[in-house]
Amino acid sequence: MNWQRIGAHDYAVPGIGRVYRHDGGPQDGKWFWSCLLYNPPGSGVATHGVAPARDQAMAAVRRAHDALQPAGGEMPQRN
């Protein structure tokens, strides 16, 4: 994943996920993460959590993204 720094304590992979420090400071010891999977047209799933370190939060986004992928790599069609 290609992480982009978007703030002092804020990183994102556009369209996939984000990790950031609560209150933006290193003193609280919590990194919040979220992961999205869009299933066009207009629907999606999301998951989120908290990790004690940035690298652990980024790894959680990777695992969540992999787990949210449909079997066979193709998005199901909506009727």
C-alpha positions as CSV (number, residue, x, y, z in Angstrom):
1,M,0.0,0.0,0.0
2,N,1.2,3.5,-0.8
3,W,0.7,5.5,2.4
4,Q,0.6,9.3,2.0
5,R,1.1,11.6,4.9
6,I,-1.8,14.0,5.0
7,G,-1.1,15.7,8.4
8,A,1.3,15.7,11.3
9,H,-0.1,12.4,12.7
10,D,-2.4,11.4,9.8
11,Y,-1.7,8.9,7.0
12,A,-4.0,7.6,4.2
13,V,-4.2,5.3,1.2
14,P,-6.8,7.1,-0.9
15,G,-10.0,5.1,-1.3
16,I,-8.8,2.4,1.1
17,G,-7.9,3.5,4.6
18,R,-6.6,6.0,7.1
19,V,-4.6,5.9,10.3
20,Y,-4.3,8.9,12.7
21,R,-3.4,9.9,16.2
22,H,-6.2,10.7,18.6
23,D,-5.9,14.5,19.4
24,G,-2.9,14.6,17.0
25,G,-0.3,14.0,19.8
26,P,2.1,11.2,20.5
27,Q,1.4,11.3,24.2
28,D,-1.9,9.4,24.2
29,G,-0.6,6.2,22.7
30,K,-3.6,5.4,20.4
31,W,-3.7,5.2,16.7
32,F,-7.2,5.0,15.2
33,W,-7.6,3.2,11.8
34,S,-10.4,2.7,9.3
35,C,-10.7,0.7,6.1
36,L,-13.3,1.1,3.3
37,L,-14.2,-1.1,0.4
38,Y,-16.5,0.5,-2.1
39,N,-18.7,-1.8,-4.2
40,P,-20.0,0.4,-7.0
41,P,-22.5,1.6,-7.6
42,G,-23.1,3.4,-4.3
43,S,-22.5,0.8,-1.7
44,G,-19.6,-0.2,0.5
45,V,-18.4,-1.7,3.7
46,A,-16.2,-0.3,6.4
47,T,-14.3,-1.4,9.5
48,H,-12.2,0.4,12.1
49,G,-10.3,0.0,15.3
50,V,-7.5,1.2,17.6
51,A,-3.9,0.2,17.7
52,P,-1.0,1.1,20.1
53,A,1.4,2.0,17.3
54,R,1.3,3.5,13.8
55,D,2.8,0.4,12.1
56,Q,0.2,-1.9,13.9
57,A,-2.6,0.4,12.7
58,M,-1.3,0.3,9.1
59,A,-1.0,-3.5,9.3
60,A,-4.6,-3.7,10.5
61,V,-5.8,-1.6,7.5
62,R,-3.9,-4.0,5.2
63,R,-5.4,-7.1,6.9
64,A,-8.9,-5.6,6.8
65,H,-8.6,-4.6,3.2
66,D,-7.5,-8.1,2.2
67,A,-10.3,-9.6,4.3
68,L,-12.9,-7.4,2.6
69,Q,-12.0,-8.4,-0.9
70,P,-14.6,-10.6,-2.6
71,A,-13.7,-14.2,-3.4
72,G,-12.2,-14.5,-6.8
73,G,-11.3,-10.8,-6.9
74,E,-14.5,-9.6,-8.6
75,M,-17.1,-7.4,-7.2
76,P,-20.6,-8.9,-7.0
77,Q,-23.2,-7.2,-9.2
78,R,-26.1,-5.4,-7.7
79,N,-29.6,-6.0,-9.1
